Amino acid sequence: MNPRFWLQHTMSGLLAGYAAWLTFRETDPWTFGDGFLATLFTTGVFGAVLLGLGAALPPLVNDWQARQAGRLLLAHALPALAFAMPTAVLFALLGGSTGLARMAPVLVVRTLWWSLLAAALGACRGFVTGSCRTAAHTMAGLLPGLVAGGLLLDRFFVPRGLWLVGSLFFGAVIGACLALALDLLKEAWLEDLGHGGRWRPQHLLESEEFVAGSDEDCDLILPEAPPQAFSITEKDEGHVLESLDESPIKVTGGRFRCRLLVDGDVFEVAGRTFVYHNRLARTRDTAPQPAA
């Protein structure tokens, strides 16, 4: 488990819980009764802050890239609003039209609500990254977090009027569960050797193409590199590293313009050293090699 990765996502969940509390204090904003509009607003704010900060905090904390953090915040927060708020409307309509809210036990109804919200936010993150696998991994973390945190909020914190403490606990549990799932289920990632120990930043390779360079639109910003220095493209169960400028990249075993990466490969770009990890990667002996 990467402590930096876990801390960043837990902090995003904690702040999401605080933002949810700010939307409607001293009452339960998650009810679907007379306070439905508050529920709708709180659901959207919580989802937007959770996914937005989850994407924005890594570049902000790791490399102090404020512009990239702001871009990622908007890129994840706006779709989260579009996924989370209609989910609340859909659940309210289904509960009212089918009579589920009246016939089923409260515990079942609330578990269904938190599960549906987890599915919506997981689908949102998969939509943003363009990966069904990412959607599944995100839902695997959000489902236990939202169900456990939500039911504890419903049964313990809300009846005692512990609005702020309950919201912070709720968000922190969700953020920690999401971080745990993403870290345990990750298949490929880059480890930045510029930081020491277990606190090294890691960059998950979740989309089909990961681009690094000095351009602000890159997935990883390297200030000393060309606008687009290299790309890592998914290929079968592995990834291909390709230089996007005229210079080859120093990779384990030589210098290459294009290289099929395997687990443990080390490469250097613009004074930064990265280690490629892939739990599904084949060995160098059996993997076909692109031309150097």
N, C-alpha and C positions, 0 to 999 in steps of 0.2 A: 504494500500500500504506500503510495506516494503522499507524504504528509502535506506538501504544498498543495497538491491537487485536492486533497480532502478538505483542507482548511478553506480554500477558495470557494468550493461549492457549498460548504457548510455556512460560510459567511453570506453567500448569496441567498441561501434559504432563510437565514436569520433576518436579513434585511427585508426579504419578501414578507416574512411574518410581521415585522414591524410596520411595513407599508400597509399590510392588510388591516392591522389594528388602527392605523391612522385614518382609514377610510370611514370607519363607523365605530366610535368608541362607546364603551360601557353598555353594550348589548351584543347579541350574537349576530354577526354579519353573515353567517353561513346558513341561516334559516331560510326556508322556502315558503314562509307564511306571509304575514303582512309586510315583512321587510325584504320582499323579493328584489326590489330595485337595489337595495344595499348589497344583497347577495351577488347580484349581477355585476355591480361595480367592483366589489371586493374580489370576486373571482378573476376578473380581468386584470386588476392591479397585481394580485398575487402572482398569476401566471407570467405576466409581463416582466415583473421584477426578478422572479426566480430564473427564468430562462435568459433574460437580458443580461443580468449581472453574471450569470454562470458563464456566458460567452465573453463578457467584457472584462471581468476581473483578471484573467490570466495575462493578457497583453499589458494591462495597466500595472499589475504588480511585478510581473517578470521583467518587462523592458521599459516601463513607463511610457508606453505608446498611447497617449490620451486620445488622439484622433482615431486610431484604429479601435480603441475601446468604445468610443462613442458610436462609431459606425456599426460595430458588432452589437452594441446595445440596442440600437434601433432595428437592426436586421433580425434580431430574435424577439424583441419585445412586441413589435407591431403584429407579427404573425401569431404570437401567443394570445394577444387580445382577440384576434380573429378566430382562434380555435377555442379559447376558454369560455368566452361569454356566450356564444351560441350553444355550447354544451350545457350551460346552466339553464338556458331557455328550453332546450330540448328535454332536459331532465324534468323541469317543471311541467311541461306539457304532457310528457308521458306519465308522470306521477298523477296529474290531475285527470287526464282522460281515461286512464286505466283503473283508477282508484287504488293504485299501489300504495300511496301514502296513507290511506285509511285502513287497508286490509293487512298489509305486511307489518311485521314487527319493526319498531323504530331502528333497531340495530341493523336489520337487513337493508332497510331503505338508506340509512346513512352509509353503510358499506358500499352499496351500489353507487351512491353519489360520488364518493371519494374514488372508487375504481374507475368510474366514467371520466372523471376529471384527469386521472392519471393517464388514461388512454388518449385523451385529447391532447395533453401536453406532450406525451410521447410522440404522437402523430405530428405535432407541430415541429418538434426538433428534427424528426425525420424529413419533414417537408423542407426545412431550411437547409439541411445538409445534403438533401437528395439521396438519402440512404434509408432503406427499410430496415437494415440491420441496426442502424443508430436509433431508429424509432423503437425497435424491440428492446434494445439495451436500456434506453431511457425509461421506457415503461416498466422494465424489470426493477429499476431503482425507485421510481415514483410510486408504484403500486403499494409495496409494503410501507413506504414512508407516509403516503397520504392516508392509507387505511389506518395504520397504527396511530400516527400523529393526530389524524382527524377524529378518530373515536375517543382517544384520550382527551382531546380538546372538548368534545361533546359531553363526555361522561364525568370528567374530573374538574377541568378548569372553568368551563362556562357556568355550571351550577354554583360554584363558589365565587363567581364574580371576578376571577383572576384573568381579566381580559388581556392585559399586556404580557404577563408572564406566560399565559397559555399560547398567545400568538407567537412569541419568541420561541417557545419550546416546539410548537407546531412546525415553524419554518426550519429550525435547526435540524429536527429529525428528518424532514424531507430532504434537505440539502445533503445531510450526511449519508442517507440511504442512496441518493442519486450518485454521489461521488463513489461510494463503495461499489455499486453496480457497474458504473462506467469503468472503474479501475480494474475490477476483477474480470469483466467480460471483454475488455479491449483486446483487439487482435493485432493491431500494428500501431506503432508510435515512434516518435523521435525523442531521444533524451539529450538535453543540452548539457554538455560537459563544462560549460562556462561557470556553473555553480557547483558547489561542493556537496558531498554527502547525499543523503536521501532526499534533500530538499531541492534537487535539480528539477527545473521545469520539464514537463513532458508535453509534447504536442501530438494529440491523437490524430491519426490518419483515417478520418471517418468518411470523407468525400472521395469521389473518383479521382480528383486531381488536387494536389496540395502545391501551392506556388509560394516561393520565398524570394524576397528581393527588397529593394529600398522603396518601391512604389507603395503608396498607402493602401492600395486595393489588394495587396498580397495577403495570403493567409498568415505568413510570418514575415515581419519587417526586419530586415538587416540593414541598418543605416549605411554601412560601408560597402554594401554590395551594389551591383548594377540594378536598374529598375526591376528587372526580372532575372534573378540569378539562376534558379533551378526549379524544376518541377518534379514531383513524385506522383506517378500515375499508377493506379491500381491495375494489376495484370494477373488474372486468375486468382491465386491465393497469395500472390506476392506483389511487389511494387518495383517500378522502373524509375531510376534516378536519371534525369536528363538535364544537361547544362543548357540554359536558354540564351547564353551569350557566346562569344568566340572562344573563351578559355575552358579547358577541360577541368574536371573536378578531381581533387585528390581523394581517392577512395582506397580502402584496404586492398593492397596488392598493386596499386599503380594509379595512373591518371586516366580518366575516361570522360567522353562526351555523353555516353549513354551506358547505363549499368543496371543489370537486374540485381536488386539488393536481396541479401539473405540476412537472417537474424545475426546481429553482432557486427555488421559492417560499420566502419567508422569513416566519416568523410568530413572534409574541411571546406568551408566557404566563407570568404570575407573575414577571416580571423576567428570564426566560430566553429567549434567542433561538435558534431552530432553523432549519436549512436542510433542505428536503426534496429528496432526490435519487431519481430513478427513471430507470434506463437504458432502460425501455420506455415511459415516459410520452409521451403525445401533446402536441402544442403547444396553447397556450391557444385558438388560433383554431379548431381542429377539435374540441376537447373540449366536450361538453355541460356546462352550468353549473347546479349546484343553486341554488335561490333564496337570495339573500343575507339 
